[in-house]
Amino acid sequence: MSRALGPAEGAEGAEGAEGAEGAGDGAVGAISVGSPVVRPIGVSASLQSARGETWYRGNRWPPENTEPPQANPPASWKTNQIKNFTPIENSKVVLPPRTWSVYHFSIVLLSEFVQQSGWSTIDLARHLNRANDEAELKELTQLIEFRPGIMAEAVQQRNNIPRYFQGLLAFSKASHPSTYFVIYGALRVAQFQVVFYKNQFQRPRPSQLSPNLMPPIEVPGHAAFPSGHATEAYMLANTLKEIFARATSATIVPSLPDPLERLADRIARNREILGLHYRSDSEAGKDLAEKTIAIFKNCPTADRLFTHAAEEWIAYTK
């Protein structure tokens, strides 16, 4: 994990955050794309030589010499009148927040989520109670033959789940900023939920019970149930469905919910093919996502972001 929030392996290994932003500010389990911003300042040359000199004076920052050298010193640099880190309106941050990173604002949304009731009492035990380990392990063995066909895809989905949904719907932070902020907030909440419930159930990974599975990538360092990738993928699908519902989906893309869920199905299934999850892990992740989105969409700031996100999509129909 190179920086830390993130998609997929966020709860499933916490490897990614801030997706397309390049994960430049630090993180939770972050998407590893790009590098932190670095701005070295050295000694540059003045634009002209001073009177009587045949060499150029050096300037650090702030400049030690005037331009041209030996000119009258300039008036002090005027500072602006900024009073807030990001624009505010009626004591609330204007959405989408102009200056916040997606990673840090996702924590704001998570802080509201944990103040809601019901997030810690979701019943997932029924998925385990009806699971048949032997039958599921047999199925996973049969799925091994599909690994070559999905390997490159599954590796990308380890920490780039949001990008698959962005590719499906052709949106970005630049085109749909509120949508972008709310899906990364939803992703953070999904990761939080996953590790909370994984710690409760402590289900061993399939490869711990059946060595012949031998996953082709490193097994994440946490329990199997529920599947983090399934939870995150279905959480993103449900988040986008909520946005389109508020935008009156009939006028946006009538058949949209199906491709969204099918993509989430595929992401979850790929983790089973790798031998990292039982089918019942994925089913529990889907259930957890459905119950979590019902809580998340009612958090005050998330609710506002959903409304703004819907307006972004409506704007493209005019």
N, C-alpha and C positions, 0 to 999 in steps of 0.2 A: 504494500500500500504506500503510495508515494506521498499522498497528502491525504487528507482524510475526510468527508461525508460520503456518501455517495451512493450512487446507483449500484444496484445489484450487489454484488459482493460488499455492499455497504453493510447490510446486515449479514450478508453472506460472506463476509471477509472484510467488510468496510474498506474497500479499495477506492472509492471514487467520490468526488464531490465537485460541485461547481462546473460540471460538464463542459460546455463549450466555452466557459469563461477562462478555462486554463488553470483552474485550481490554484490561483496565485496567492490567495490570502491565508492559507492555513487551513485546518479542516477537521472533519470528523472522519469519515471513511471516504475519501474523495476520488473523483474520477481523475485518473492520471493523464491529463492532456495538457501540453504546454509546460512552461516553466514560470517560476515566480518572476515578477518584474524586477529588474535590477537596473539602476541608473548610475553607473560610475561617473565621477566628476574628476577630471584631471586638470592639467595646466594647458590652456589653449593660448593661441597667439592673439595679440591685439590686431585690429584691422589695419592700422597704419603705424609707421615709426614716429616717435616723438621728434620734435624739432631738434636738429643737431645730433640725432642718433641714427645709426645705420642698421640697427637691430630692432627686433620686435619684443615688446614687453609681454610677459606672460600673465594670463588671467585665470584665476580659479573661479569659484562661484560662492558668494556673489562677487562680481568683478572688482578687482582691486584698483584697476586703472580706468580712467574715463576714455571715451572714444570721441575724437582722436585723443591720444595720450597728451596730457598737460592742458586739456581743455578745462573750462570751469566745471567744478563738480556739479552733477545734476541734483535737482531737488530730490528729497527722499521719495522712494517708491511708494506710490499710493496703494493702500490695502483696500480690499473690498469690504462690503458690509454684511457678509454672511453671518447669520445668527444660529442656523440649524444645520446639522449634518446633511439632511435631505429635506426637500420642501415639505411644509406642513400646512394643513388646512383644518380649521375648527379643532385644533389640538390633536389632530390625527395626521399620521404620515400620509402624504399624497401617494396614491398607488398608481402604477407600480413605484416602489421607492427608488428614486433616481440614483442615489449614490451607494446604497447598500449592495454588498455582494449577495448573490443567490445563496451561497453557503451560509453566511451569517443570518440572513433573513429567514432561512428555513428554521433556525433555532428559535427565532421569535415565534413562528407559527407553532413549533413544537411546545414552547412554553405555554401557549394558550391551550393546546390540546390536552396537556396533562392536568389542566384545571377543570376539565369536563368530567362528568361522571360516567362510569360504565366501561372505560377503556381497559381497566385491569380485571374485569370479571367476564370476559368473553369466553363462552364454553366451547373449547376445541376438543375436549376429551373424547367425544363421541367418534371422532375420526380415528383415533387410536383404538378405541374399544372394538370397532368393527374391522380393523385392519388385520390382514392375514400375512404375517411376515414371510412365511415360506412361499406363498403364492406371489407376493410382490417381488421377492428376490429372484424367483424364477423368471418373472417378466423382465426384470432389469438385465438378466443374463441374455435374454433373447434380443434385447435392444442394443447390445454391444455392436452388432453388425452395422448399425446406423452411424456409429461415431465418425468414420471418415467423411461422411456427407455433411455433417453439421459442425465439424471441429472448429473451422475458422469462425463460423457464426457464433458458436457457443463461447469461444474465447473472447470475442468482442462484447458479448452480452454479460460477461463477468462484471464489468463496471460501466457499461454504456447503454443500459436499458432505455433511458429517456431518448437517446438518439434514434433508436428504432421507431419510437412513436413519432418523433419529429420527422423522420423520413416518410412515415406512413401518411402524415397530414401536411407535410411541407410547411412547417412553421419554425421560427427561431426566436431568440431573445429580442432581436431587432424588430421582427415583424409583429410578434405577439408577446410583449413583455409581461403582462399580467398572467397570461397562460403559463409562461416560462417560470415565473416566480411561484405560482401555485403548484405546478407539478413537482418542483423541487422541494417545496414544503411538504407535499404529500409523500414524497419519497423519504424524506427525513422521518416523518411520523411512522411510515411503514417499517423502516429499519428499527426504530425504537420499539415498536410493538413486537417485531419478530424476536429480538434478543430477549425481551421480557418473557415471552411465552416459551422460547427455547429453553430458558433457564428453569422454567417450571417442569417441563416434561423430560428433558435430558435424554432424548431418544438417540441411540447410537447410530452412526452413519451406516448405510448398507454395506460398505466395504469393510467395516469392522466385523460384520457377521459373515460376510462372504468374500474372502480374499480374491476369488477368481474374477471379481468385478474390476479390480485394479484401475481406478479412475486415471485417465490420462493427464489430468492436471492436479495440482495440490488440493487436498481436501481441506476446506475451511475449518478453522479452529473453533468450532462451536457445534452444538447439537443439531440433529437433522430436522426436528419437528418444531414448528411448521417450516416449510421451505421459504427462505428469504427471497429468492428470485421470484417465486410464484406470488408471494405477498406484494412485492414491489411492482411487479408487472400488472397484476390485477388492480392494484391501488392506482396506478397511472391510468389504466383503462377506465376505471370508475370515475376518476377525477375528470378526465376528458368528456366522459358521458354526461357528468353533471354540468359541465360548461355548456355543452351543446343543448342540454335540456333547458337551461336558462336562456339560451339564444334561440329557442324554439327550433328544435332539431329538424322539423319538417321543412324549414326553409333553408337549412344549411346543407346537410348531407343525409337524406332519409335513411340510408342503410348503414350509417356510420357505426353504431354499436357492434355490429357483427365483426367487421375487420379489427376493431379494437380488442374485442375479447379473443378473437382467433390469434392475434399476435401474442397476447398474454398466454394463451394456451401453449403456443409454440415455445415461448421462452421457458416456461415451466417444464415442458416436456423435454427440452434439450438438457436440462439439468438431470433429469432421470436417465437419459441416454448416456450421460457421462458417468453414471453410477453414483451420483452424489445424493440422490433423494429417492425415496419410495413414492409411489403414486399417491398414497394417503398424505404425504407431506405437502404435495402440491394442492390437493383438495382442501387441506386445512388452511393453506396460504390464501386460497381463493376466498374461503369463508371468512378468514380474518380480515382480508381487505374489504369485503363487502360490509362488514360490521364496523370497521374503522372509518370508512369514508362517511358513514352516516353520522358519526360523531364529529369528524374533522370539518365537514362542510358547514357546520353550525358554529364553529369558532368565529369570533367577531371579525378578525382580520382576514381569515380565510374566506369568510362569507363575502366580504367586500371584494376580495381578489377574484372570486368566482364571478361576481357580477361584472367587474371590469373586463375579465377575460371573455365573457359572453359578448360584451359590446365589441371587443376586438374582432370576433368572428362575424358578427352582424355587419360590421363595416365593410367586409369583403363581398357582401351580397348587394350592396347599393350601387 
